[in-house]
């Protein structure tokens, strides 16, 4: 329905001069005014449910976010609501590995001595946890009080990444002149006579925005005291990652690094191009918080004039790893905030740093994935 105003020529239906709700960038931020130009918000951006339909990805539910500000990404509902595709200004940011976004039904948790996780490793965010991260191994399970289960064996980075979510909802919500694109779901990791942990994940981005806000809550819904470990494997790929791209962070000191760092000598600050037979170089850095108490790490590409930045709370993630994988065909860099240091599960139990959740106890995580344009970079 159209409504005629009584103003002079050149005014809108509200009788204004036509500038209300329009920012200095010319973008319409008033929902009523925007509705006059577009019968569907999808003309600008929004969230759309899709199903991947070919190859190993067939049947994976996804939510496609478009902000209208140059940012497009997909939330993989059937992959723990992790983030798969991530593009900014038509440049791929999220790593696209040869595995694709493999359907979780194809995953074999105990195969390949626990390294089968690598057969499903692709995208901007792959979550590790909820009761184990880092390399696999066998640990005591006496706290579950089930005699046939004296120990539990974990694979690399735990089970959660290959678990489908129960989707609570998604859509677009206006609050004044701000429109928030959102999705929320619950991922349950549970067994009889073992852990019962639930991850509630909310993903948000603003219309016209250039960042993703991730809010996670992990709760022990079981009645046995349960270990909790959590890590984000945030993966940046080509073309944002390229020879000469920079890893930038306020590094107070490097606490640990793999032997391959000395053997290969590749810089982890000014990043190399792809190399044949490259052995991953991994570092644990202690990062210095900013004035707001948060830590940030970014990958910047001067040629493209673009950057990606990870922004986390060190009170939630006290450890941080840099994963440099310059191997041909699997070229990526990982930014990995973690609840635990590199020594892993067994060491955390021994030194008292393991997080133990009692029934109903929860941990919360608030992180920002920021995409931006470098000063003087390409438009």
Secondary structure as GFF3:
##gff-version 3
##sequence-region A 1 379
A	DSSP	alpha_helix	31	37	.	.	.	ID=ss1
A	DSSP	three_ten_helix	41	43	.	.	.	ID=ss2
A	DSSP	beta_strand	46	51	.	.	.	ID=ss3
A	DSSP	three_ten_helix	55	57	.	.	.	ID=ss4
A	DSSP	beta_strand	61	66	.	.	.	ID=ss5
A	DSSP	beta_strand	71	76	.	.	.	ID=ss6
A	DSSP	three_ten_helix	77	79	.	.	.	ID=ss7
A	DSSP	beta_strand	82	88	.	.	.	ID=ss8
A	DSSP	beta_strand	91	92	.	.	.	ID=ss9
A	DSSP	three_ten_helix	104	106	.	.	.	ID=ss10
A	DSSP	three_ten_helix	111	120	.	.	.	ID=ss11
A	DSSP	beta_strand	125	130	.	.	.	ID=ss12
A	DSSP	beta_strand	137	140	.	.	.	ID=ss13
A	DSSP	three_ten_helix	142	144	.	.	.	ID=ss14
A	DSSP	beta_strand	151	154	.	.	.	ID=ss15
A	DSSP	three_ten_helix	160	162	.	.	.	ID=ss16
A	DSSP	beta_strand	166	175	.	.	.	ID=ss17
A	DSSP	beta_strand	178	190	.	.	.	ID=ss18
A	DSSP	beta_strand	196	206	.	.	.	ID=ss19
A	DSSP	beta_strand	211	220	.	.	.	ID=ss20
A	DSSP	beta_strand	226	237	.	.	.	ID=ss21
A	DSSP	beta_strand	246	249	.	.	.	ID=ss22
A	DSSP	beta_strand	251	257	.	.	.	ID=ss23
A	DSSP	alpha_helix	259	264	.	.	.	ID=ss24
A	DSSP	beta_strand	281	287	.	.	.	ID=ss25
A	DSSP	beta_strand	294	301	.	.	.	ID=ss26
A	DSSP	beta_strand	306	313	.	.	.	ID=ss27
A	DSSP	beta_strand	319	325	.	.	.	ID=ss28
A	DSSP	beta_strand	332	338	.	.	.	ID=ss29
A	DSSP	alpha_helix	344	351	.	.	.	ID=ss30
A	DSSP	beta_strand	355	357	.	.	.	ID=ss31
A	DSSP	beta_strand	362	373	.	.	.	ID=ss32
###
